[in-house]
């Protein structure tokens, strides 16, 4: 299949470009390089034949050129200003990128007949859930500007499906971890692993009982491909939660400390800091719908991701002295 990946220089995007190309799809990427870069992908571009374009989803000409480059039949829309702090610091850019940018992706795709749009949303659209596990029909009450912009993008996806008949699919991802062409260094798992390897204390905010739903990067790529290829009757106009394994932050810290100690013979410690204001205490998904409709069965566990990260950092000379 011919597919455009927006945000293809990012953490999830670079893995998606590489994996889909290796599986025989014709892939182009569009990214403004504000957060990521194409360095990891340049090395294999000739081998896999993907096209890496620099441009902004807010620019119609950039989008249309990228869609034409691969004669896109589908779009995997990952490009966004991500993270609560970034959106709070630059609200106008957050709205223009995440909301207007999504509109632009939809309209350019409609114009050029790329009818299938797979959009990655976030758990932040739910805010503080009234019940767990969280299913797709739970109330949507985002607590952050980031969550609001993602929910607005979901509304645009639904409108283009209802009004224009576009085949839109929304995936609300859990906490994505794992090693791909890039590593997301600012998320909890790599922070814990890199600190533990250096013998530094792991900081846990509050008592560590906060629970989060983790899903491996390559399982995310698998479900993105499934949504891209599935029959329209199964996915068009649908939203799916995508998680895998629920852990408390304390349990994750203990797992990291145990695995690092096995790998390098050093055990770091844990320190506690005050709770972070507005943090959701317990959040994990029901995967019933994505499993039933798409046959999604995650293949990777959190402990596998921790071991991957230990190997990744040791190869780069972090810790292990």
N, C-alpha and C positions, 0 to 999 in steps of 0.2 A: 504494500500500500504506500502511496505517496503522502507524506505527513510533514507539516510544519510544526516545530517545537518553539514556542515563545519562551524566552528565558533559558535558552539552551546552554548558556555559559555558567549557570548556577549549579548548586549542589545536586538537586534532583534533575535539573535539565541536562547537565552534561552526561549523567548516567543514562538518561533516556535516549539522548542522541546516539551515544555509543552502542547501547544495547539493541535498540531498534534497527540500527544500521547493520549490526552484526547478524541480525535475524532476517535480513533480506529486504527490509523496507527502504524506500528512497526518502531520505530525510534532509530537511534544511532547518537551520536554526536562525532565530532572530533575537539579538540581545544588545542592549545599549552599553553593556560592560560597566555599569555603575556599581555592581556588587561582585560580579564574577569576572572571569577572563577565559579565553579560549585556549590558553597554553596547553592544558592536558589533552585537549581534543585535536590540536594542530598536528600532534605527533602521528595520529592514526587516520587523518583525513584522507590521505591518498589510498590507504588500505581499504577503507570502508566507503569512500566516495560521498560522504555527507558534505553539505555546503554550509559554511559558517558565515553568516552575514551580521554586520554591525548596523543596528538601527533601533528605533524606538517605537513601541506599540502605539504611542500617541501620534505618530506621524503616518498618515494614510499611505503616502507614497512608499515608505519603507515596508509597510505591511504588504501592500499589493505586489511589490517587487519580490519579496520573499515567498509569497504564495505562488507566484508565477514561476519562480526559480525551480520548484520541485513539482509543479502542477498539482498542488495539494488537494487531496480528497478529504483530508481530515486535519484538524489542528489540535495539538495538545497545548493548552494555555496555562503556562507556569509563571510567566513574567509578572512580577508584582513588587511593590515595596513591602517587604515582610517584616514582621516583628512589631511588638507593641511599642517599645521605646522609639524606634525609627519613625513610626507613624505619628507618635505624639510630638516628636521634635519638628517634623516637617508635614503638618496636616494638609496643606494645599497640594504638595507633591504626592502625598498618599492618595488623596481623592482623585487627582488627575491621572495618576498611574493606574491605580487599582480599579477605579470606576470608569472614567472616560477611556482608559486604555482597553478595558474589557469590551466596552461598547464598540470601540474601533475594530477590535479583533472580530467581533460578531458581524459588524456591517461589512467589513472588507471580505470576510469569508462568504457571506451571503452573496455579495456582488460577484465573486469569482467562483461560486459553486463548490466551495469546500463545506459540505453540509454537516459533517460530524465535528462537534466541538467538545472536547473533554477538558473540563476546568477543575483545577485543584483548589478547593476551599480549605477550611480549617475548623478545628474544634472551637475556636474563639467565637464562632457565630452562636453558640449555645449559651455563653456566659456561665453562670452558676446553675448547674442542672438541678431540677427538682427531684430527679430520681436517677439512679444508676442501676444497670448499665444504660447508657444513653442511646436511644434509638432515633431513627431519622424523623420521627413524628414528634419528638420532644420540642418544647417551646424554644423559640429563638430569641434570646435577649442578650446580645453582645455587650460586654462591659468596657470595651476598648474601641478606639477609632479604627484600629486594624480590623477587628471583628466586624465593625459596621461597614467598612469598605468591601469586605469579602461578602457580606450578606447582600449588599447592594449589587455586587457583581452577580450573585446567584439570581437575584430578581431580574436582572437583564437577561441572563441565560434563559430563564423561564419565559420571559416575554418574547424573546426571539423564537423560542419553540412554539409558543401558543399562537403568535401572530403570523409568523413566516414559515412555520413548519420545519424549522431547523432541528437537526438531531443533536440535542444538547445533553451532556452528562456531567453531573457534579459529583466530585469525590471529596468528602470531608476527611482529611488525613489526620491521623494521630501524630505523635512525636516521631519523626523520621530519623533513623540512625543508620550507621553502617558506612563502610568504605567503598567509594566509587572513584571516578576520575578526580573528584574533589572530596574533601572532608569538611563538614560544617563545624568549624572549630569552636563556635560560640554556644553550642548546645550542651546540655548537662553531661551527657555521656563522655564525649571527648574531653571536656574540662576535667571531669573526675579522673579519667585514665591518664591524661598528661600530667596532672598534679601528682597522682599516686606514683607514677614512674619517677618523678623527680624527688619523691619523698616529702612532698608538701601536704599539709593538711587539707582535707576536702571540706568545704564549707557547706553546711546544710542550714537552710533558713527555716526557722521554727523547729518543730520536733521531728521532722522528717516523715511524718505520716501522710504527707501529700501523695496522692496516687495519680499516676499518669499512664496513658495507653501508648505503647511503643510499637512501631512497625518498621521493618527493615527496608532500606532503600531499594533493594532489588525486588522485594515483594511489591513495592509501590510501582516499579517499572512494569512488572508482570500485570498488575491490575489496570494500569494505563493502556497497555497493549490490548488487553482483553476488551476494554471499553471501546477502543478504537476499531476493533474488528467485529464486535458482536452484532448480531442482527438488530436492526432498529427497534423491532417490537420488544426487545428485552431491555434496552437501555435508554431509548429516546425520551427525554423529559424527566429522567429519574435522578435521584440523589442517593448516594451510598456513603455510609460511614466506613472508613478503612483503618482498622487497628489490628492488634495482634495479641499483645501480652501486657497485662496491667501489673505494675510494680509500684511500691512506695519508693520515695527517694532514699530512705534509709536502707531498704533492701537493695537498691541499685548500688549505693555506696559500699555496702558489705560485699556484694558480688565483685565489684571492681577491686576492692582491697584484697580479697581472696585470690583473684586471678593474677593480679600484679605480684603478689607474694609468691605464687607458684612460679611465675615467669622469671622473676629477678631476685627473689629472696629477700625483699624489703617490704615491710608493711607500714604504710602511712597511717595517719590518724584522722579523726573527724573532729571538727569544731562546729559549734552551733552559733548562728546569728539570729537576730530578731526576725519575726515573720515579715514577709513582704506584703505591703498593703494591697488589698484587692485580689490576692491570689486565690484561685479556686482550690478548694481543699481536696476533693475526691472527684476524679473524672476518668471514666473509661467507657468504651463503646460496647454496644451490642453489634456483633458482626453477622447477625442472623440474615439480614437482607442481602448483603454482598456475597455471603456464602451460598445462599439459596438461589439467587438469580444469576450470579456470575461464576459460581463454583470456586470462589476465592478461598484457598487454603494456604495460609502463609507457610513458607518452607524454612524460615530462619527464626531463631530465638534470640532473645536479648544476650544470653551468655555467648552466643556465636559472635555477635557484634562487638562485645567487650573484648573478646580474644582477637578479633580482626584489628581493632584499634590499638591494642597492645603491640601487635606485630607491626602495624603501620608506624607507630611512634618509635619503636626500637630501631627500625630500619633507618629512621631519620635522626638517630642519635639522641633521642629524648630519654633520659634516665638509663637505668640498667647498668650503672657503673659497677 
